[in-house]
Amino acid sequence: MRYFNKSALFFMIVFLFVSCNESDIIYKKTGEDFDNNGGVYRSVDGGVTVIIPPDALPDDVETVTITAYRLDTPAMTNVSKPVTNIYSISPAAVQFKKDLTVNIFYKEANFPNLLDELDLKPYFSVDRQNFEPVEKYELDVENNLIKMEINFLGNFHIGFPKELVKDKGSSQSGIAEMVLIPAGEFEFGAPEGTKTGATSENELQESEGFNRVYLSSYYIDKYEVTNSQYRLCMDAGVCTEPYDVTSILYQNYFYNANYAGFPVIWVTYGQAETFCQWAGKTLPTEAQWEKAARGSEFRIFPWGDTGPTDNIETTIANYSAIFGDVTIAIWGDEGTSPYGVYNMAGNVAEWTSTWHNIDTYYHKRTDGVVVSDPISPAESPTNEKVIKGGSWVSLTDEITTFARDKAFPNYRYYNLGFRCVQSVSE
């Protein structure tokens, strides 16, 4: 990892600030207690109400705390295309004696562009991955509202059956978007002659060239995981606070709403992995990360073969410390990958699930076999994980699509973040 003089950066230009109203923060939530007299719970954002009838609590429960908050929404769940955020409503482990009424509002503007028919349904899941249609519901088209009757709480969203949506590569608008990476082969690895960084004579000193690899289709986060998204996982009691809540320039970086859309930093591999699992996703393998960055054919950089300019006004990547810190996750329209994925060069370096092994990455197969969906090497001589993409302090040769770094899983730093992937359910 490249280190940088923290004190010197306070004299550099602060590039941008992103402001948002407190009411717009996606992670904001509040709980409310109800006893056996019942009552009505309303979420902070107004998207959900839960009506608890009298005498609905289990016999051994005196009170329940109802809490609803919005989750990061992937482009598709296993069976549906969401048109609302996925709302997690707790307590999920309680079976009520009577059906609760769960009301969720929707916007017609969120409907997919290409549909075979307008078949809007509510969906429910316990694990945020395997959603099923709710059986008892009423569609109120005049008020853009769906009313569900159900005796369990958990994860809900409104959407369309997956088979009716033709534009399956599209994704929800906003910072939580995912991008479909289609199935197919690509050139994996580093150009022949690339120095491997080997320190042992028993390891390859230079890359032997590319290997053809086949990857099944998958979704990848369009942006690096943000502070606001990570705080959702903390609010759910699953993720733990980053090691440090500051960045180089911003003293209250993690909790300040101005930086809600900036990448989360100071997280270990384990913290990143926990977040992805909580969101129903995984950390990408090095191959998944690399294809999303370069496309089906080799590119030196995500946008092409020409390096970025080391100029604050014209650069298309946040690198070489030209901005003095990380920038917002959606920054850099001209620097995206062939699939429209942002910041795969610079900004924050990103964890992958792959164990670091020089020989398995730089060795070229001679049998012509195309490897399908490669997983992490079985062993790592150094017990370190692969980190990809370089960061805002990296130089040009450290932000290429084939540049690699490595770190022990418990490592964390001010220029290290992550993004997640999700398999496509056939």
Secondary structure by P-SEA (a helix, b strand, c coil): cccccccccccccccbbbbbccccccccbbbbbbcccbbbbbcccccbbbbbccccccccccbbbbbbbbcccccccccccccccccccccccccccbbbbbbbbbbcccccccccccccbbbbbccccbbbbbcbbbbcccccbbbbbcccccbbbbbccccccccccccccccbbbbbbcccccccccccccccccccccccccccbbbbbbbcccccccccccaaaaaaaaaaccccccccccccccccccccccccccccccccaaaaaaaaaaaccccccaaaaaaaaccccccccccccbbbbccccccccccccccccccccccccccccccccccccccbbbbccccccccccccccccccccccccccccccccbbbbcccccccccccccccbbbbbccccccccccccbbbbbcc
